[in-house]
């Protein structure tokens, strides 16, 4: 089995966090040793710039000498958000010292949009460590809106550095084609879609979680629940969803908005009985229950990568409506859901919402097809199988059968 130094995020909550935690947990279940390295120490708490080798990062590594342990290493930072991270000037030194002491077989960086990302190829080459990246930034290959253009610039900025990684994991062929056009050689790209645990994200709750779903059903009795789950930011386009909802006001339906973000204060209206601003939900059990309760899941994003929230909703049997941003349209293609354009989202939803309200047989069938699509293509087991194959190619180590 491999010892993997995983460089990623544990906070604040976002898709990158979910990806890193679920993937490393699954790898541990297959007996791989994971050293999780992440930004979790404000530089001010270390008295920056006077960082010393006895700081939190070094202490965590020193405690990890036991080969059987799975250490967590924290790096110092100046700024950390859902979108990007600014490391402290000492973070690169901390990372190098950590890798020298841990001596992993391989480094897997779930890129955090940080200046440190660009230094990883040189650092790992100097240490003789194979380097894998997972590249998360959302995109819209059609460049149909301003947000898409901004994300395209991110791809252009990262491409020269990604070309120096041993492998770059992306979530769809469209992403791979985009990076290939920007100069990343095809043999360095590995298309490994996101995957979800279909024993957890399931239409039928586990016995231990049944009470949570029952409480929600009692709370929303006799109301059909539509859910949005994600950040409340410009690129997620929640404003367009709210405009459509407020124009239609579907009778007997409730829109539950799960998540938080900078646009919430400007979008939230007082006194709306058919819109519930749930906020950030830290409990995975409650997020599962909300998606199990949802009849329809709505994702109006302008740009995406491959939305984990969408896959989770599909696995829970919700009828899914999403834009064709990123790979989301590919996921729902062929009848697994309803795909709309990133252009004119409000107009399209204004037409669809009454149909979804009036056709429960349709939503039930879409939910069944969504679950089947996830089981066919987007399970966490398939994702981990592909990662293990990639790791084996780079390290010559045996992997689980």
C-alpha positions in Angstrom: 0.0 0.0 0.0 1.1 3.6 -0.6 1.9 6.4 1.7 0.3 9.5 0.2 0.9 13.0 1.3 -2.4 14.7 0.5 -2.2 18.5 0.2 -5.6 20.0 0.3 -8.3 21.9 2.3 -10.3 21.1 5.4 -12.0 24.5 5.7 -13.9 26.6 4.9 -16.5 24.2 3.5 -16.6 23.9 -0.3 -16.4 21.2 -2.9 -12.7 20.9 -2.6 -13.1 20.1 1.1 -15.7 17.4 0.4 -13.5 15.9 -2.3 -10.4 15.7 -0.1 -12.1 14.3 3.0 -14.2 11.7 1.1 -11.3 10.6 -1.1 -8.7 10.3 1.7 -11.2 8.5 3.9 -11.9 5.9 1.1 -8.1 5.5 0.6 -7.6 4.8 4.2 -10.3 2.2 4.1 -8.1 0.4 1.5 -5.2 0.5 3.9 -3.3 3.4 2.3 -1.5 5.7 4.7 -2.6 9.3 4.3 -0.7 12.3 5.7 -3.1 15.2 5.3 -1.4 18.6 4.8 -3.5 21.7 4.8 -3.6 25.4 5.7 -5.0 25.7 9.2 -2.6 27.9 11.2 -3.1 31.7 10.9 0.4 33.3 10.4 -0.4 35.9 13.1 -0.7 33.1 15.7 2.8 32.1 15.0 4.2 35.6 15.4 5.0 35.8 11.7 7.5 36.6 10.2 9.4 34.9 13.1 8.4 31.3 12.2 10.4 28.6 13.9 10.9 24.9 13.3 9.0 24.2 16.4 5.7 25.6 15.1 2.5 23.6 14.7 3.5 22.1 11.4 6.8 20.6 12.7 5.2 19.4 15.9 2.5 17.5 13.9 5.2 15.9 11.7 7.5 15.0 14.6 4.6 13.1 16.2 4.2 11.1 13.0 7.3 9.1 13.0 5.3 5.9 13.6 4.9 4.5 10.1 1.4 3.2 11.0 0.1 6.6 12.0 -1.9 8.9 9.7 -0.6 12.4 10.6 -2.2 15.7 10.0 0.1 18.6 9.1 -1.0 22.2 9.3 0.6 25.0 7.3 0.5 28.7 8.1 -1.5 31.1 5.9 -2.2 34.9 5.6 -5.7 34.6 4.0 -8.0 31.6 3.4 -11.4 31.6 1.7 -13.6 29.2 -0.1 -12.0 30.2 -3.4 -8.3 30.8 -2.8 -5.5 30.7 -0.1 -2.6 33.0 0.4 0.1 31.1 2.3 2.5 32.8 4.8 6.1 33.4 3.6 7.1 30.4 5.7 4.6 27.9 4.3 6.8 26.6 1.5 9.6 25.9 4.0 7.1 24.2 6.3 5.9 22.0 3.5 9.4 21.0 2.4 10.3 20.1 6.0 7.1 18.1 6.4 7.7 16.1 3.2 11.3 15.4 4.1 10.3 14.0 7.5 7.2 12.1 6.2 9.0 10.5 3.3 5.7 9.7 1.4 5.6 7.5 -1.8 3.7 10.2 -3.6 2.2 13.7 -3.2 -1.4 14.4 -4.3 -2.3 18.0 -4.3 -6.0 18.9 -4.5 -5.1 22.4 -5.7 -6.3 25.2 -3.5 -5.7 28.1 -5.9 -2.7 29.2 -3.9 0.7 30.6 -5.0 2.2 27.5 -3.4 0.5 25.4 -6.2 3.0 26.8 -8.7 6.0 25.8 -6.6 5.1 22.2 -6.1 6.6 20.8 -9.3 10.1 22.1 -8.4 9.8 21.1 -4.8 8.7 17.5 -5.5 11.3 17.2 -8.3 14.0 18.2 -5.8 12.7 15.6 -3.3 12.3 12.9 -5.9 8.6 12.5 -5.2 5.9 11.8 -7.9 3.4 14.6 -8.0 -0.3 14.4 -8.8 -2.7 17.3 -9.0 -6.5 17.5 -8.9 -7.5 20.6 -10.7 -10.9 21.9 -9.5 -11.7 25.3 -11.0 -15.1 25.5 -12.6 -15.4 26.3 -16.3 -17.9 26.9 -19.1 -16.2 25.8 -22.3 -18.6 27.9 -24.3 -17.4 31.2 -22.8 -20.9 32.4 -22.7 -20.7 34.8 -19.8 -18.3 36.9 -17.8 -17.8 34.4 -15.0 -16.8 31.8 -17.6 -14.2 34.2 -19.1 -12.7 34.7 -15.7 -12.4 31.0 -15.1 -10.8 30.6 -18.5 -8.1 33.0 -17.4 -7.5 30.7 -14.4 -6.9 27.7 -16.7 -4.5 29.8 -18.8 -2.6 30.9 -15.8 -2.3 27.3 -14.4 -1.6 25.4 -17.6 2.2 26.0 -17.8 2.6 24.8 -14.2 0.2 21.8 -14.6 2.3 20.7 -17.6 5.1 19.9 -15.1 3.0 17.7 -12.8 3.4 14.0 -13.3 -0.4 13.6 -13.6 -3.3 16.0 -13.5 -6.7 14.7 -12.5 -9.7 16.4 -14.1 -13.3 15.5 -13.9 -14.4 15.4 -17.6 -13.2 15.1 -21.1 -14.1 18.7 -21.7 -11.7 19.8 -19.0 -9.0 17.6 -20.4 -9.5 19.0 -23.9 -9.3 22.6 -22.6 -6.0 22.0 -20.8 -4.6 20.1 -23.8 -5.3 23.1 -26.0 -3.4 25.2 -23.4 -0.3 23.0 -23.7 -0.7 20.2 -21.1 0.2 17.0 -22.8 -2.6 14.4 -23.0 -0.5 11.7 -21.4 -0.3 13.8 -18.3 -4.1 14.2 -18.0 -6.2 11.6 -16.1 -10.0 12.0 -16.5 -11.4 10.7 -13.2 -14.9 12.0 -12.5 -16.0 12.8 -9.0 -17.7 10.0 -7.1 -20.1 9.7 -4.2 -20.6 7.0 -1.6 -23.9 5.5 -2.8 -24.4 3.6 0.5 -24.6 7.0 2.3 -26.1 9.2 -0.4 -29.2 7.0 -1.0 -33.0 7.5 -1.4 -33.6 5.3 1.6 -32.0 6.5 4.9 -29.8 4.3 7.0 -31.6 3.1 10.1 -29.5 5.4 12.3 -30.5 8.4 10.2 -34.2 7.7 9.7 -35.3 9.9 12.5 -33.6 13.0 10.9 -35.6 12.5 7.7 -38.8 11.9 9.7 -38.3 15.2 11.6 -37.9 17.0 8.3 -41.0 15.4 6.8 -43.0 16.5 9.9 -41.6 20.0 9.7 -42.5 20.4 6.0 -45.7 18.3 6.0 -47.8 18.6 2.9 -45.2 20.7 1.1 -43.2 19.6 -1.9 -39.6 20.5 -1.3 -37.2 22.0 -4.0 -33.6 22.4 -2.9 -30.5 24.4 -3.8 -27.4 23.4 -2.0 -24.1 25.3 -2.4 -22.4 28.6 -2.0 -24.3 31.8 -2.4 -21.9 33.5 -4.9 -22.1 35.2 -8.3 -21.0 32.1 -10.2 -23.7 29.9 -8.6 -26.4 32.2 -10.1 -28.8 31.8 -7.2 -30.3 35.2 -8.1 -31.7 33.8 -11.4 -33.3 30.9 -9.5 -34.9 33.2 -7.0 -36.3 35.5 -9.7 -37.9 32.5 -11.4 -39.3 31.2 -8.1 -40.8 34.6 -7.2 -42.4 35.0 -10.6 -44.0 31.5 -10.4 -44.7 31.1 -6.7 -45.5 27.4 -7.2 -48.4 26.5 -4.9 -47.7 24.0 -2.2 -44.0 24.0 -2.8 -41.1 25.2 -0.7 -37.6 26.3 -1.9 -34.9 25.4 0.6 -31.6 27.2 0.1 -28.8 25.3 1.9 -25.6 27.2 2.1 -24.1 30.6 2.7 -22.0 33.2 1.0 -21.4 36.9 0.3 -24.6 37.4 -1.7 -27.0 36.1 0.8 -27.8 39.4 2.5 -28.7 41.0 -0.8 -30.8 38.1 -2.1 -32.7 37.2 1.1 -36.1 38.8 1.4 -38.1 39.0 4.6 -41.6 37.5 4.9 -41.3 34.8 2.2 -43.3 31.8 3.3 -42.2 29.7 0.3 -38.4 30.3 0.5 -36.4 28.9 3.5 -32.9 30.2 3.9 -31.4 27.2 5.7 -27.8 28.5 5.8 -24.7 26.5 6.1 -25.3 23.0 7.3 -22.3 21.3 9.0 -24.0 18.0 9.6 -23.6 15.5 6.8 -26.5 13.5 8.2 -28.8 16.5 7.8 -27.5 17.3 4.3 -28.3 13.7 3.3 -31.7 14.0 4.8 -32.4 17.3 3.0 -31.6 15.7 -0.3 -33.6 12.6 0.5 -36.6 14.9 1.2 -36.1 17.0 -1.9 -38.3 16.2 -4.8 -36.3 18.5 -7.1 -32.7 19.7 -6.9 -31.9 23.0 -8.7 -28.4 24.1 -9.8 -28.4 27.3 -11.9 -24.6 27.8 -12.0 -22.8 29.9 -14.6 -19.6 27.9 -14.3 -18.9 24.5 -12.7 -16.4 21.7 -12.6 -18.3 18.6 -11.7 -20.6 19.5 -8.8 -20.5 17.0 -5.9 -23.7 18.5 -4.6 -25.4 17.5 -7.9 -24.0 13.9 -7.7 -25.2 13.7 -4.1 -28.7 14.9 -5.0 -28.8 12.4 -7.9 -27.7 9.6 -5.6 -30.5 10.5 -3.2 -33.1 10.2 -6.0 -34.0 13.8 -6.5 -35.1 15.0 -9.9 -32.2 17.3 -11.0 -32.2 20.5 -13.0 -28.8 22.0 -13.8 -27.2 24.2 -16.3 -24.7 22.8 -18.9 -21.8 24.6 -17.2 -18.7 22.5 -16.8 -19.4 18.8 -16.8 -22.9 19.0 -15.2 -24.7 18.8 -18.5 -22.7 15.7 -19.4 -23.7 14.1 -16.1 -27.4 14.6 -16.8 -27.4 14.0 -20.5 -29.6 11.3 -22.0 -32.5 11.6 -19.6 -30.8 11.5 -16.2 -32.1 15.0 -15.5 -33.1 18.3 -17.2 -30.2 20.4 -18.6 -30.7 24.1 -19.3 -28.4 26.7 -20.8 -26.4 29.1 -18.7 -28.0 31.8 -20.7 -31.5 32.9 -19.7 -31.7 30.7 -16.6 -34.6 32.7 -15.1 -36.7 32.3 -18.3 -36.1 28.6 -18.6 -36.9 28.0 -14.9 -40.0 30.1 -15.1 -41.2 27.6 -17.7 -40.0 24.5 -15.9 -41.1 25.1 -12.3 -44.9 24.8 -13.1 -44.2 21.6 -15.0 -42.2 20.1 -12.1 -44.9 21.2 -9.7 -47.8 19.6 -11.7 -46.0 16.4 -12.8 -45.0 14.3 -9.7 -44.8 11.2 -11.9 -42.1 13.0 -14.1 -40.1 14.1 -11.1 -40.2 10.5 -9.6 -38.9 9.1 -12.9 -36.2 11.7 -13.2 -35.1 10.8 -9.7 -35.0 7.1 -10.5 -32.9 7.8 -13.6 -30.5 10.1 -11.7 -29.8 7.4 -9.1 -29.2 4.9 -11.9 -26.7 7.2 -13.6 -24.7 7.7 -10.5 -24.6 4.0 -9.8 -23.4 3.5 -13.4 -20.7 6.1 -13.6 -20.1 8.2 -10.5 -19.5 6.0 -7.5 -16.7 6.7 -5.0 -15.5 3.1 -5.5 -14.9 3.7 -9.2 -13.1 7.0 -8.4 -10.8 5.3 -5.9 -10.1 2.4 -8.3 -8.9 4.9 -10.9 -6.8 6.8 -8.4 -5.1 3.5 -7.3 -4.3 2.6 -10.9 -2.8 6.0 -11.4 -0.7 5.8 -8.2 0.5 2.3 -9.2 1.8 3.7 -12.5 3.8 6.4 -10.7 5.2 4.4 -7.8 5.4 0.8 -8.9 3.7 -0.1 -5.6 1.1 -2.9 -5.4 -2.5 -1.6 -4.8 -5.6 -3.2 -3.5 -7.2 -5.8 -5.8 
